[in-house]
Amino acid sequence: MREVKIVATGSYVPEKILTNDKLSEVIDTNDEWIKSRTGISKRRVSINENTSDIATKAAMDAIYKSDIKVEDLDLIIVGTATPDCYTPSTACIVQKNIGAVNATCFDISAACSGFIYAVNIACEFIKTGSAKKALVIGAEVLSKILDWNDRGTCVLFGDGAGAAILSSSDKSGIMAIYTGSDGSGENLLKCNAASLGINNNSLSIMLNKDKYEENNFLTMEGREIFKFAVRIIEESIKKLLEMSKLNMDDIDYIIPHQANLRIIDFVSRKLNIDKNKFFVNLQDYGNTSAASIPIALNEMSRKGLLKKGDRILMVGFGGGLTWGGAIVKW
Ligand code: ACO
């Protein structure tokens, strides 16, 4: 069985910065409320770039930094909850944009855990010999599914994309990885796809049934998600340490999904883990869902924070409910 390592990372965020103060000019909120409840100061929002556009830019950033030719990529997986289309997949559009003509391409729907899920799948392809070089992307334009009149959700999220190139290797880079799901929490964080209402209202009128109504914005039970998040981060950290036979002293950094600073603080206190071990950049980007972990990983790499041999524990959680984590040796 082959091993897998991350050979390059990349990211891209849209130019437009939306600060808490700017948001408070259009909805009933304020910088103090958002910062104290979430840690978020600003986020990026896309004006005219769709998910495949920002995914392509993150992918090119990673490709430029690697010595890999696009034709060598045999797999592209995009984790996203905000694809451009139902079909084709965002991954197929990225393939066309970058010219990776030899890749098999598909998307993964696992909300904020999408990047970890995609890395896990890419690892399996590489370990079994079905692929040698994989491009894994987490990309979201959440601004298009947010209800900008709902201050309980719209202040939390941002747009962005992060990418990693995975390659088969003699030495292990990905030391442990796992994912999990619990569909019984389907309603806690949800965004409907095409409403039955659009086509089916005419059908229901024909059939003399009640009109079917639902919205297509992201909805969230914030407190339930908070409880789920702190429980599952703790479980994931313990599980990954057990799988890799490491302990917390062996871990140099933790990259949690960048949802909310209070979630991270809570876990740090509960597990008695030094707060400085957690890399946090949600103050600048908000919650970018599937993109948050690869954006953070690339930022750490770009800032020179990661040394060869460092062990990084990544942990994601999100709608579905879904979760997952990995320990990576840099
Ligand atoms: N600005 C000002 N006031 C607000 C805002 C806002 N943006 N949003 C809500 N409020 C008000 C509410 O209307 C309510 O007012 P009321 O008491 O007069 O009715 C009050 O603040 C408290 O509202 P709650 O929703 O109960 O706020 P809570 O303290 O639970 O904080 C939060 C909300 C921050 C979302 C919290 O539940 C949380 O941290 N949840 C975790 C979920 C999370 O981070 N999700 C991210 C996405 S999920 C993921 O990535 C997996």
Boltz pocket constraint, residues with backbone or C-beta under 6 A from the ligand:
constraints:
  - pocket:
      binder: B
      contacts: [[A, 28], [A, 29], [A, 30], [A, 33], [A, 34], [A, 37], [A, 38], [A, 112], [A, 151], [A, 152], [A, 153], [A, 155], [A, 156], [A, 189], [A, 220], [A, 221], [A, 222], [A, 223], [A, 225], [A, 226], [A, 259], [A, 260], [A, 262], [A, 287], [A, 289], [A, 317], [A, 318], [A, 319]]
      max_distance: 6.0
